[in-house]
Amino acid sequence: GVLMMCPMNSYLEQELDKRFKLFRYWNIPQTQQFLKENSNSIRAVVGNSMAGADAQLIESLPKLEIVSSFSVGLDKIDLNKCKEKGIRVTNTPDVLTEDVADLAIGLMLAVLRRLCECDRYVRKGLWKTGDFKLTTKFTGKSVGIIGLGRIGTAIAKRAEAFDCPISYYSRSEKADTNYKYYPSVIDLASNCQILVVTCSLTPETRHIINREVIDALGPKGVLINIGRGPHVDEAELVSALVEGRLGGAGLDVFENEPEAPEELFGLDNVVLLPHVGSGTIETRTAMADLVLGNLEAHFLNKPLLTPVV
Ligand code: 8YV
């Protein structure tokens, strides 16, 4: 049996239903009771960025062999526990990189050129009352990237096409790039106009965007977050935006999804998206195929396609 943690993709759900005995965790009223009765028949868990496999779930599934995540991010999976118990873990890298990087650039353009506000202006019939106010140029702005992995590199490549000077922060300097390296996030934030969070969420990167970093970015700076909500101290971000201490923000992720801070709803220098970085038909289908391919490989004793543990 396969335990799917929450609704994520209808094609994936249908295929899991065809190929396995599928348990839908979100439809189960008494989860404790369910786990007691079925724990011996569940050999795989399918999770995503909302719900994965924490220590408690792993402990309650003695026959669990693999956690196949419908996400590249692994922050909802207790990787140490999986290692300890010999449980395999897979994710969906590469197939979503382009979409997430495209969306990051889209957010930069949307915030600086006020695309959403422009659209509201036309729809409200305000165009007849006069021209839209002037906005801010994107080409040539310096872009600072936190985490120069697959997604960070794809964003850098795109921003280079807009003549943006690129700098980055990561734990260590990368040998294979000429982008300027800052060993401190605050220094990176002080030296760029647009700061993008692209790293994975770990205890070390939680609240990597704090008040000091926001103040270093400053009243003309723009924060883009396509990583995870908890990368940002959201209360600090909200007060900085409300008080005008930060120039703007483009956010695809939030600390308490599906909640987004209502204090931001009235701000035109902020663009808020419902965690749609990988949300295209093409990419979500490719992610589903990777989840299915990893499960199939595991149960056929073949090498996993995208193993993490
Ligand atoms: C989500 C993501 O998994 O890949 C990730 O880490 O955050 C997304 O692709 C998406 O919400 C799928 O359910």
Boltz pocket constraint, residues with backbone or C-beta under 6 A from the ligand:
constraints:
  - pocket:
      binder: B
      contacts: [[A, 7], [A, 8], [A, 48], [A, 49], [A, 50], [A, 70], [A, 71], [A, 72], [A, 73], [A, 74], [A, 92], [A, 96], [A, 227], [A, 275], [A, 278]]
      max_distance: 6.0
